[in-house]
Amino acid sequence: MESIGLFKLAELHNSWLAARQVTVASNVANVDTPGYRSIDVKSFASVMSEIGDEAAARARLSGASGSLLGASDIRQLNPDWGTKLSGNTVSVEQELLRGQEVRASYSLNLSVTRAIHNMLLAATRG
């Protein structure tokens, strides 16, 4: 029987969420920096499809940066909400929405992990 690796998947998703939270914080910190371009990370699905298998994911996680994402996974966003006269493309409202998405995803990840843990405990208790 092959291992499902649900806890590993949750760990990888948390690593991706941490990287996304860092980009959101970076955008908010540079909201008044002239010429700063808003950035975000690739979607979790595209990062996982690029990684492929669990062995490659482990190798990537244990890299020098210790992060799931590298420099090639960060992308500049199109200025959907407009560009300021200074050339800055950060929208505080958009970053707040992204921050809420990250928070909700962390919460969902925790709930799923707890449910899996409880099922494993129930199965071992009999």
SVG drawing of the C-alpha trace seen along z (x, -y; Angstrom):
<svg xmlns="http://www.w3.org/2000/svg" viewBox="-12 -61 34 63">
<polyline fill="none" stroke="black" stroke-width="0.4" points="0.0,0.0 1.4,-3.4 1.6,-6.2 -0.8,-9.1 1.4,-11.8 -1.4,-14.1 0.6,-15.6 3.5,-16.3 1.0,-18.0 -0.2,-20.2 3.4,-21.0 4.1,-22.0 1.0,-24.1 2.0,-25.9 5.4,-26.6 3.7,-28.1 1.4,-30.2 4.4,-31.5 6.0,-32.6 2.8,-34.3 2.5,-36.0 6.0,-37.4 5.2,-38.8 2.0,-40.5 4.0,-42.0 6.7,-43.2 4.1,-44.8 2.5,-46.6 5.9,-47.7 6.7,-49.3 3.4,-50.9 5.0,-54.4 8.3,-53.4 8.5,-55.1 8.7,-52.7 8.0,-49.6 6.1,-46.8 3.6,-44.7 4.7,-41.0 3.0,-37.7 3.9,-34.0 2.8,-31.4 -0.3,-29.4 0.1,-26.4 -1.1,-24.1 1.4,-25.3 4.3,-25.1 3.3,-21.5 3.0,-20.5 6.5,-21.9 7.9,-20.0 6.4,-16.7 6.9,-14.1 7.5,-14.2 11.2,-13.5 11.7,-16.6 9.6,-18.6 11.8,-17.4 15.0,-18.3 13.5,-21.8 12.5,-22.3 15.9,-21.4 17.7,-23.8 19.8,-26.7 16.9,-29.1 14.8,-26.5 11.8,-27.7 9.4,-25.9 9.7,-28.8 12.6,-30.2 13.2,-33.5 11.6,-32.0 8.3,-31.4 7.8,-35.1 6.1,-37.1 5.2,-40.8 1.5,-41.5 -0.3,-43.5 -1.5,-46.8 -5.1,-45.8 -6.0,-48.6 -4.0,-51.3 -0.5,-52.8 0.3,-55.8 2.1,-58.8 5.3,-57.6 5.1,-54.3 4.2,-52.3 1.6,-49.5 0.8,-48.4 -2.9,-48.7 -3.4,-48.4 -6.9,-47.1 -5.7,-44.4 -3.0,-43.4 -5.6,-43.2 -7.6,-40.9 -4.6,-38.7 -3.8,-38.7 -7.3,-37.5 -6.9,-34.7 -3.7,-33.6 -5.4,-33.7 -8.4,-31.7 -6.1,-29.1 -4.0,-28.7 -7.2,-28.1 -8.5,-25.6 -5.2,-23.8 -5.2,-23.5 -8.8,-22.2 -8.0,-19.5 -4.8,-18.5 -6.7,-18.2 -9.4,-16.1 -6.8,-13.7 -5.0,-13.5 -8.3,-12.7 -9.1,-10.0 -5.7,-8.4 -6.2,-8.5 -9.6,-6.9 -8.3,-4.2 -5.5,-3.3 -7.7,-3.3 -10.0,-0.8"/>
</svg>
